[in-house]
């Protein structure tokens, strides 16, 4: 038995009777004799403050400022009880250390702070949040908040909310089909069976940015709302200890962006989501897609029979081998991988390391990425053309995003849009812009001439390796090998080899100048064209900079190599070159 306590370490003497605290401590020790002193103190002070360690809270009066309780107790040099909070937005004052004493460890150097209990709120039940959002009189700002966030984070107005019908419609909750209670501090579902009787027909529920942590609450919400099909839990910090959940048979779209979820948790959730069609897992710091990270064999993701869209944007995936593990999802049509750390892509074929050959464990393999139509790869670290060419092997792929990769920055003289269009035989949408039949034809012809001008070898094997579609496109468009041009024939200059190019001034200091169409030899270099523009537009006091404006491309291509010719750039008749000025 513990000896009687003579003192309460660091006790905040002015918060309540010191002797009462000692009595509480002594009672706790007698009930739990093995409990550490710090845990007993935190529990008792937690009762006084109204909060518990690891509880999710928000700043009182600001439901968007959320964080987790990491400490409850006294702070040396300050009176009373304090709550140490690790703020989600990282905007605090310290790392949990004050006056040289560490009270907790925050995730960032300045994401922690100490707050008085009365300045924090622990959240409200879901039904109370619905009443706050949809009942009563509203300011203009509050009415603007009556929306549902789509899975792509776009605002969609709720169908029953109208400026002239707010009171009438929303007083009848049974008519509500979609609701958003984002950033209202929801921390629980509240008493059972109340929600089901109030909003029985709710199909879409947006709970973005609230204080939910328990998967049991998610289960209760789905059970209370049998018509629910779309559930958005983005930016709720969900607990890691997920266990098997009951069937959530009606959920088709599930948004778990920024919830701190691991792939192991996703595998457990899959067993409870038989009807899932869209799964959004943005910004969860995912690095791997595997159940057994130590396994050497490729383990393909199974299940997800109806999953057509998987959003993994904003994670930390570096290896394409991880993405290959998704290749057997037979219904998958859209795969969002923007803003990861991918450096290369390949199509999994038999016998290749980390590929479909690992399917020996599962004899009924389907063709890899059989139905994948949309692949978003913007904002990664892809640098090689081999990765681009590999996309031709995906059987159904037609919508591709490559923007913001090192290989695809036209503003820095990297691979221009026409090269992507020509090398990708089936692409219909590139970087969000439709590839028309005219653009494809012009891009392919331009690409062939571009390659012909830069060929360093006559070996067909080498050429096919570097430019897999070159010979097919050359034959498709009937392009013959070009013979060297002579300067004159019969005393007249040859007209062949001349390009009709539109020159258009866009520099802010150049002034308004009429565009010009000039016939230029295909051998004209960028340097010579700059000199010609200085004369044509009388801008000799300004150093010009040239950009090629391409159809369908959002940004013009910088022409920064003064020794390269228009022919080598693949520029043909009808092209537009923008004349700007060096900054």
HULINSUL-V57932 format. One record per residue. RES is the residue in one letter. SS is DSSP state (H for helix, E for strand, L for the rest). Layout:
RES;SS / RES;SS
This chain:
X;L / X;L / X;L / X;L / X;L / X;L / X;L / X;L / X;L / X;L / X;L / X;L / X;L / X;L / X;L / X;L / X;L / X;H / X;H / X;H / X;H / X;H / X;H / X;H / X;H / X;H / X;H / X;H / X;H / X;H / X;H / X;L / X;L / X;L / X;L / X;L / X;H / X;H / X;H / X;H / X;H / X;H / X;H / X;H / X;H / X;H / X;H / X;H / X;H / X;L / X;L / X;L / X;L / X;L / X;L / X;E / X;E / X;E / X;E / X;L / X;L / X;E / X;E / X;E / X;E / X;E / X;E / X;E / X;E / X;E / X;E / X;E / X;E / X;E / X;E / X;L / X;L / X;E / X;E / X;E / X;E / X;E / X;E / X;E / X;E / X;E / X;E / X;L / X;L / X;L / X;L / X;L / X;L / X;E / X;L / X;L / X;E / X;E / X;L / X;L / X;E / X;E / X;L / X;L / X;L / X;L / X;L / X;L / X;L / X;L / X;L / X;E / X;E / X;E / X;E / X;L / X;H / X;H / X;H / X;E / X;E / X;L / X;L / X;E / X;E / X;H / X;H / X;H / X;H / X;H / X;H / X;H / X;H / X;H / X;L / X;L / X;L / X;L / X;L / X;H / X;H / X;H / X;H / X;H / X;L / X;L / X;E / X;E / X;E / X;L / X;L / X;L / X;L / X;L / X;E / X;E / X;E / X;L / X;L / X;L / X;L / X;L / X;L / X;L / X;L / X;H / X;H / X;H / X;H / X;H / X;L / X;L / X;H / X;H / X;H / X;L / X;L / X;E / X;E / X;E / X;L / X;L / X;L / X;L / X;L / X;E / X;E / X;E / X;L / X;L / X;L / X;L / X;L / X;H / X;H / X;H / X;H / X;H / X;L / X;L / X;L / X;L / X;L / X;E / X;E / X;E / X;L / X;L / X;L / X;L / X;L / X;L / X;L / X;L / X;H / X;H / X;H / X;H / X;H / X;H / X;H / X;H / X;H / X;H / X;L / X;L / X;L / X;L / X;L / X;E / X;E / X;E / X;L / X;L / X;L / X;L / X;L / X;L / X;L / X;L / X;L / X;L / X;L / X;L / X;L / X;L / X;L / X;L / X;L / X;L / X;L / X;L / X;E / X;E / X;E / X;L / X;L / X;L / X;L / X;L / X;L / X;L / X;H / X;H / X;H / X;H / X;H / X;H / X;H / X;H / X;L / X;L / X;L / X;L / X;L / X;L / X;L / X;E / X;E / X;E / X;L / X;L / X;L / X;L / X;L / X;L / X;L / X;L / X;L / X;L / X;L / X;L / X;L / X;L / X;L / X;L / X;L / X;L / X;L / X;L / X;L / X;L / X;L / X;L / X;L / X;L / X;L / X;L / X;E / X;E / X;E / X;L / X;L / X;L / X;L / X;L / X;L / X;L / X;L / X;H / X;H / X;H / X;H / X;H / X;L / X;L / X;L / X;L / X;L / X;L / X;L / X;L / X;L / X;E / X;E / X;E / X;L / X;L / X;L / X;L / X;L / X;L / X;L / X;L / X;L / X;L / X;L / X;L / X;L / X;L / X;L / X;L / X;L / X;L / X;L / X;H / X;H / X;H / X;H / X;H / X;H / X;L / X;L / X;L / X;L / X;L / X;L / X;L / X;L / X;L / X;L / X;L / X;L / X;E / X;E / X;E / X;L / X;L / X;L / X;L / X;L / X;L / X;L / X;L / X;H / X;H / X;H / X;H / X;H / X;H / X;H / X;H / X;H / X;L / X;L / X;L / X;L / X;L / X;E / X;E / X;E / X;L / X;L / X;L / X;L / X;H / X;H / X;H / X;L / X;H / X;H / X;H / X;L / X;L / X;L / X;L / X;H / X;H / X;H / X;H / X;H / X;H / X;H / X;L / X;L / X;L / X;L / X;L / X;E / X;E / X;L / X;L / X;E / X;E / X;L / X;L / X;H / X;H / X;H / X;H / X;H / X;H / X;H / X;H / X;H / X;H / X;H / X;H / X;H / X;H / X;H / X;H / X;H / X;H / X;L / X;L / X;L / X;L / X;L / X;H / X;H / X;H / X;H / X;H / X;H / X;H / X;L / X;L / X;L / X;H / X;H / X;H / X;H / X;H / X;H / X;H / X;L / X;L / X;L / X;L / X;L / X;L / X;L / X;L / X;L / X;L / X;L / X;E / X;E / X;L / X;L / X;E / X;E / X;L / X;L / X;L / X;L / X;E / X;E / X;E / X;E / X;E / X;E / X;E / X;E / X;L / X;L / X;L / X;L / X;L / X;L / X;L / X;L / X;L / X;L / X;E / X;E / X;E / X;E / X;E / X;E / X;L / X;L / X;L / X;E / X;H / X;H / X;H / X;H / X;H / X;H / X;H / X;H / X;H / X;H / X;H / X;L / X;L / X;L / X;L / X;L / X;L / X;L / X;E / X;E / X;E / X;E / X;E / X;E / X;L / X;L / X;L / X;L / X;L / X;L / X;L / X;E / X;E / X;E / X;L / X;L / X;L / X;L / X;L / X;E / X;L / X;L / X;L / X;L / X;L / X;L / X;L / X;L / X;L / X;E / X;E / X;E / X;E / X;E / X;E / X;E / X;L / X;L
